[in-house]
Amino acid sequence: MIRVAINGYGTIGKRVADAVTCQPDMEIVGVSKTKPSAEAYVAASRGFPLYIADITKKDAFEKAGIAVAGSVGEMLARCDIVIDATPGGMGAKNRALYEKAGVKAIFQGGEDHEVAGVSFSSSCNYSEALGKDAVRVVSCNTTGLCRIIRLVDDEYGVKKVRATMIRRGGDPGDIKRGPIDAIVLNPVTIPSHHGPDVRSVLPGINIVTTAVIVPTTMMHMHVVQMDLKKPGDRNRIIELIAADPRIGLVRPATGITSTAELKEFMNDLGRPRSDLWENGVFEGSISVDGDDLCLFQAIHQEADVVVETIDCIRAMMGTITDPRESIALTNYSLGFTPIG
């Protein structure tokens, strides 16, 4: 069993922890929090040993009725690999801690590529993570872009991508975020960081991205346009998407035309936390005119990197070297079949 620690039991960390518990080849040895919180209570109720960075705060946890297993250093001594799910920027500060403990580390997309030197997407560059000591799983938006670009590039070749990210203002529980009544250019300059981030995984792709933030919490929406190297076929692209284990089709028959309805669909399907692990490509939006492809896809910012992180664990530990095998095992263990 691969012994996994989660440093930061928040939006991503708690989802990765639950996903690890479903895997037949992994186990959670501990999770960490910095202070007593609702998520700390959840970790305790799940039976996860809870560790804290500042052991002097142990009394505060115990007064709240939350048992503390020890310090983060003690947690690292018990694991083979740690998932750094701390807020963006903290991972780079934590790397020295992981190196000193002699454990492999996975960082999230809020960190720069340089934190690990390898940026990861399961279906795109799995082999680059094999045996590595440090790897960064790219952000939710980059994950979604990499998946669909790789799929189309493998079949037709992609000359250029233009994509606009219409980004959620904050996660559902993130009450400090905004905007309340605005559309914010994020950034004002072009390209946004997403294009260069895609190239950290798919270096041969010519891509320009733009991004805006809007007052919603549900998901991101991508408007994607690709110039193909040879004429495309709409029916073939739909067929490819339907067969992909990490991309789903939002069929017109569902009547879904919004991220809110898509999130409700996930809830009704019984998905944990109503998570959309796959890209949600709106079939009705897929337009092919010769070598020009356009589509809309919904990306759940809290969820799509979770399954990628599970695959990354196996790649770094070297237990499964074929990406298709790991992707299939991850999906099967979660009871996950893409929509459509």
C-alpha positions as CSV (number, residue, x, y, z in Angstrom):
1,M,0.0,0.0,0.0
2,I,1.2,3.5,-0.9
3,R,1.1,5.6,2.3
4,V,-0.3,9.0,1.5
5,A,-0.3,12.2,3.7
6,I,-2.3,15.3,2.9
7,N,-0.8,18.6,4.0
8,G,-3.8,20.9,3.9
9,Y,-7.2,19.4,4.4
10,G,-9.2,22.0,2.5
11,T,-11.1,22.2,-0.8
12,I,-8.7,19.9,-2.7
13,G,-7.1,18.1,0.2
14,K,-10.3,16.7,1.6
15,R,-11.4,15.5,-1.9
16,V,-8.0,13.8,-2.5
17,A,-8.2,12.2,0.9
18,D,-11.6,10.7,0.1
19,A,-10.4,9.5,-3.3
20,V,-7.3,7.9,-1.8
21,T,-9.5,5.9,0.6
22,C,-11.3,4.4,-2.4
23,Q,-8.1,3.1,-4.1
24,P,-7.1,-0.5,-3.5
25,D,-3.4,0.4,-3.5
26,M,-3.3,3.4,-1.2
27,E,-4.0,4.5,2.3
28,I,-4.2,7.8,4.2
29,V,-1.7,8.0,7.1
30,G,-2.7,11.5,8.1
31,V,-4.0,14.9,7.1
32,S,-3.2,18.4,8.5
33,K,-4.9,21.6,9.6
34,T,-3.6,24.8,11.0
35,K,-6.5,25.5,13.3
36,P,-9.8,24.0,14.5
37,S,-12.5,24.2,11.9
38,A,-15.4,22.5,10.3
39,E,-13.0,20.6,8.0
40,A,-11.0,19.5,11.0
41,Y,-14.2,18.0,12.5
42,V,-14.9,16.3,9.2
43,A,-11.4,14.8,9.1
44,A,-11.9,13.4,12.6
45,S,-15.3,12.0,11.7
46,R,-13.7,10.3,8.6
47,G,-11.2,8.7,11.0
48,F,-8.2,10.4,9.5
49,P,-5.3,11.0,11.9
50,L,-5.0,14.8,12.3
51,Y,-1.6,16.5,12.4
52,I,-0.8,20.2,13.0
53,A,2.0,22.4,11.8
54,D,2.3,24.2,15.1
55,I,2.2,21.7,17.9
56,T,1.7,24.6,20.5
57,K,-1.8,24.8,19.2
58,K,-2.6,21.3,20.3
59,D,-4.7,22.5,23.2
60,A,-6.9,24.6,21.0
61,F,-7.8,21.5,19.0
62,E,-8.3,19.3,22.0
63,K,-10.5,22.0,23.7
64,A,-12.6,21.8,20.5
65,G,-12.9,18.1,20.9
66,I,-10.6,17.2,18.1
67,A,-7.8,14.7,18.8
68,V,-4.3,15.6,17.5
69,A,-2.1,12.8,16.4
70,G,1.1,14.9,16.3
71,S,3.1,17.4,14.2
72,V,3.3,17.6,10.5
73,G,6.9,16.4,10.8
74,E,5.7,13.3,12.5
75,M,3.1,12.8,9.7
76,L,5.8,13.0,7.1
77,A,7.8,10.4,8.9
78,R,4.9,7.9,8.3
79,C,4.2,8.5,4.6
80,D,5.8,7.6,1.2
81,I,4.3,10.6,-0.5
82,V,2.7,13.9,0.6
83,I,0.1,15.9,-1.3
84,D,0.7,19.6,-0.6
85,A,-2.8,21.1,-0.7
86,T,-1.9,24.2,1.2
87,P,-2.9,27.7,-0.2
88,G,-1.0,28.8,-3.3
89,G,2.5,29.9,-2.6
90,M,2.9,27.8,0.5
91,G,3.9,24.7,-1.4
92,A,7.2,26.3,-2.5
93,K,7.9,27.2,1.2
94,N,7.1,23.6,2.2
95,R,9.4,21.9,-0.3
96,A,12.5,22.0,1.9
97,L,10.4,20.3,4.6
98,Y,9.5,17.5,2.4
99,E,13.1,17.1,1.1
100,K,14.4,17.0,4.6
101,A,11.9,14.3,5.5
102,G,12.9,12.3,2.4
103,V,9.4,12.0,1.0
104,K,8.0,12.5,-2.5
105,A,5.7,15.5,-2.9
106,I,2.9,16.5,-5.2
107,F,2.2,20.2,-5.5
108,Q,-1.0,21.9,-6.8
109,G,-1.5,24.3,-9.7
110,G,-1.4,27.3,-7.4
111,E,2.3,26.9,-7.4
112,D,4.7,27.9,-10.2
113,H,6.0,25.2,-12.6
114,E,9.5,25.7,-11.1
115,V,8.4,24.3,-7.7
116,A,8.9,20.8,-9.1
117,G,10.2,21.2,-12.6
118,V,7.5,18.7,-13.9
119,S,3.9,19.7,-14.5
120,F,1.5,16.8,-14.8
121,S,-1.6,15.8,-16.7
122,S,-2.6,12.1,-16.6
123,S,-3.5,11.7,-20.3
124,C,-0.8,14.0,-21.7
125,N,2.6,13.3,-20.0
126,Y,2.2,10.6,-17.4
127,S,5.6,9.2,-18.2
128,E,7.4,12.4,-17.3
129,A,6.3,11.9,-13.6
130,L,7.6,8.3,-13.4
131,G,9.8,7.9,-10.3
132,K,10.1,11.7,-9.8
133,D,10.5,13.1,-6.2
134,A,8.5,16.3,-6.9
135,V,5.7,16.9,-9.4
136,R,3.1,19.7,-9.8
137,V,-0.4,18.8,-10.9
138,V,-1.6,21.7,-13.1
139,S,-4.6,23.8,-12.2
140,C,-8.2,23.0,-12.8
141,N,-8.4,25.2,-15.9
142,T,-5.1,23.9,-17.3
143,T,-6.1,20.3,-16.7
144,G,-9.3,20.9,-18.6
145,L,-7.6,22.6,-21.5
146,C,-4.8,19.9,-21.7
147,R,-7.4,17.1,-21.8
148,I,-9.4,18.4,-24.8
149,I,-6.4,19.8,-26.7
150,R,-4.5,16.4,-26.4
151,L,-7.6,14.5,-27.6
152,V,-8.0,16.7,-30.7
153,D,-4.3,17.0,-31.4
154,D,-3.9,13.2,-31.4
155,E,-6.5,12.9,-34.1
156,Y,-6.1,16.0,-36.3
157,G,-3.1,17.9,-35.1
158,V,-3.6,21.4,-33.6
159,K,-2.0,24.5,-35.2
160,K,-3.3,27.0,-32.7
161,V,-5.7,27.3,-29.7
162,R,-7.5,30.4,-28.6
163,A,-9.4,30.0,-25.3
164,T,-11.3,32.3,-22.9
165,M,-11.7,31.2,-19.3
166,I,-14.9,32.6,-17.7
167,R,-13.9,31.9,-14.2
168,R,-15.9,31.6,-11.0
169,G,-15.3,34.4,-8.4
170,G,-14.8,32.0,-5.5
171,D,-15.6,28.5,-4.3
172,P,-19.0,28.0,-2.7
173,G,-17.7,28.2,0.9
174,D,-15.1,31.0,0.2
175,I,-17.1,33.9,1.5
176,K,-14.2,36.3,1.4
177,R,-13.9,36.2,-2.4
178,G,-15.6,38.3,-5.1
179,P,-16.6,40.1,-7.2
180,I,-20.2,40.7,-6.2
181,D,-21.4,42.8,-9.1
182,A,-18.7,43.0,-11.8
183,I,-16.9,41.2,-14.6
184,V,-13.2,41.4,-13.8
185,L,-10.4,41.1,-16.4
186,N,-8.0,38.6,-14.8
187,P,-5.6,39.6,-16.1
188,V,-6.1,42.7,-18.2
189,T,-3.1,41.7,-20.3
190,I,-3.1,38.9,-23.0
191,P,-2.3,36.1,-22.7
192,S,-3.5,34.9,-19.2
193,H,-1.2,32.5,-17.4
194,H,-3.2,29.5,-18.6
195,G,-1.6,29.4,-22.0
196,P,2.0,29.2,-20.8
197,D,0.8,26.7,-18.2
198,V,-0.6,24.4,-20.9
199,R,2.7,24.5,-22.6
200,S,4.4,23.3,-19.5
201,V,2.5,20.0,-20.2
202,L,2.1,20.2,-24.0
203,P,5.1,22.2,-25.2
204,G,4.3,21.9,-28.9
205,I,0.9,23.6,-28.6
206,N,0.5,27.2,-29.9
207,I,-2.1,28.7,-27.5
208,V,-3.3,32.1,-26.5
209,T,-5.7,32.4,-23.5
210,T,-7.7,35.2,-21.9
211,A,-9.6,35.1,-18.6
212,V,-12.4,37.0,-16.8
213,I,-13.9,36.5,-13.4
214,V,-17.7,36.6,-12.9
215,P,-20.0,36.5,-9.8
216,T,-20.6,32.8,-9.5
217,T,-19.3,29.9,-7.5
218,M,-20.4,26.8,-9.5
219,M,-17.7,26.2,-12.1
220,H,-15.5,27.8,-14.8
221,M,-16.7,27.9,-18.4
222,H,-14.2,27.7,-21.3
223,V,-14.8,29.1,-24.8
224,V,-12.3,27.1,-26.9
225,Q,-11.4,27.5,-30.6
226,M,-8.8,25.4,-32.3
227,D,-7.2,25.7,-35.8
228,L,-6.6,22.1,-36.9
229,K,-3.9,20.8,-39.2
230,K,-6.4,18.9,-41.3
231,P,-10.2,19.2,-41.7
232,G,-12.2,17.9,-38.8
233,D,-15.4,16.0,-38.6
234,R,-18.0,16.9,-35.9
235,N,-19.4,13.4,-35.5
236,R,-15.9,12.0,-35.1
237,I,-15.0,14.5,-32.5
238,I,-18.2,13.7,-30.6
239,E,-17.3,10.0,-30.8
240,L,-13.7,10.7,-29.5
241,I,-15.1,12.7,-26.5
242,A,-17.7,10.0,-25.7
243,A,-14.9,7.4,-25.5
244,D,-12.5,9.5,-23.4
245,P,-12.3,8.5,-19.7
246,R,-11.8,12.0,-18.5
247,I,-14.1,14.0,-20.8
248,G,-17.9,14.0,-20.7
249,L,-20.6,15.1,-23.1
250,V,-23.5,17.3,-21.9
251,R,-26.1,16.0,-24.3
252,P,-28.8,18.4,-25.7
253,A,-31.5,16.0,-24.5
254,T,-30.6,16.8,-20.8
255,G,-31.8,20.4,-21.4
256,I,-28.7,21.6,-19.5
257,T,-27.5,25.0,-20.7
258,S,-25.7,26.3,-17.5
259,T,-23.2,25.4,-14.9
260,A,-25.9,25.5,-12.2
261,E,-27.9,22.9,-14.0
262,L,-24.8,20.8,-14.6
263,K,-23.9,20.9,-10.9
264,E,-27.4,19.9,-10.0
265,F,-27.1,17.0,-12.4
266,M,-24.0,15.8,-10.6
267,N,-25.9,16.0,-7.3
268,D,-28.8,14.0,-8.6
269,L,-26.4,11.4,-10.0
270,G,-25.1,10.9,-6.4
271,R,-21.6,12.2,-7.1
272,P,-19.6,12.9,-3.9
273,R,-20.0,16.7,-3.2
274,S,-21.7,16.9,-6.6
275,D,-18.2,16.8,-8.2
276,L,-17.6,16.9,-11.9
277,W,-14.3,15.1,-12.3
278,E,-14.4,15.2,-16.1
279,N,-14.6,18.1,-18.6
280,G,-18.2,18.9,-19.3
281,V,-18.2,19.5,-23.1
282,F,-21.6,20.8,-24.3
283,E,-22.3,18.7,-27.4
284,G,-24.6,21.3,-28.9
285,S,-21.7,23.8,-28.9
286,I,-19.3,21.6,-30.9
287,S,-18.9,23.3,-34.3
288,V,-16.6,22.2,-37.1
289,D,-16.0,24.3,-40.2
290,G,-13.2,22.7,-42.2
291,D,-10.1,23.1,-40.0
292,D,-11.9,25.3,-37.4
293,L,-13.2,23.7,-34.2
294,C,-15.2,25.6,-31.5
295,L,-16.8,24.4,-28.3
296,F,-17.9,25.2,-24.8
297,Q,-16.7,23.2,-21.8
298,A,-17.5,23.4,-18.1
299,I,-14.7,22.8,-15.6
300,H,-15.4,22.1,-11.9
301,Q,-12.6,24.0,-10.1
302,E,-12.9,21.9,-7.0
303,A,-12.8,18.5,-8.6
304,D,-11.0,17.8,-11.9
305,V,-7.5,17.8,-10.4
306,V,-8.4,15.2,-7.8
307,V,-8.4,12.2,-10.2
308,E,-5.2,13.5,-11.8
309,T,-3.5,13.6,-8.4
310,I,-4.4,10.0,-7.7
311,D,-2.7,9.0,-11.1
312,C,0.3,11.2,-10.2
313,I,0.8,9.3,-7.0
314,R,1.1,6.0,-8.9
315,A,3.4,7.5,-11.5
316,M,5.8,9.0,-9.0
317,M,5.8,5.7,-6.9
318,G,6.4,3.7,-10.1
319,T,3.7,1.2,-9.2
320,I,1.8,1.6,-12.5
321,T,3.7,2.8,-15.6
322,D,0.9,2.8,-18.2
323,P,-1.4,5.9,-17.9
324,R,-4.4,4.1,-19.3
325,E,-4.1,1.5,-16.5
326,S,-3.9,4.1,-13.8
327,I,-6.7,6.2,-15.2
328,A,-8.9,3.1,-15.5
329,L,-8.2,2.0,-11.9
330,T,-8.8,5.5,-10.5
331,N,-12.1,5.8,-12.3
332,Y,-13.2,2.3,-11.4
333,S,-12.3,2.7,-7.7
334,L,-14.4,5.9,-7.6
335,G,-17.3,4.4,-9.5
336,F,-16.7,7.1,-12.0
337,T,-17.9,7.0,-15.6
338,P,-18.0,10.3,-17.5
339,I,-21.4,11.7,-18.4
340,G,-22.7,11.4,-21.9
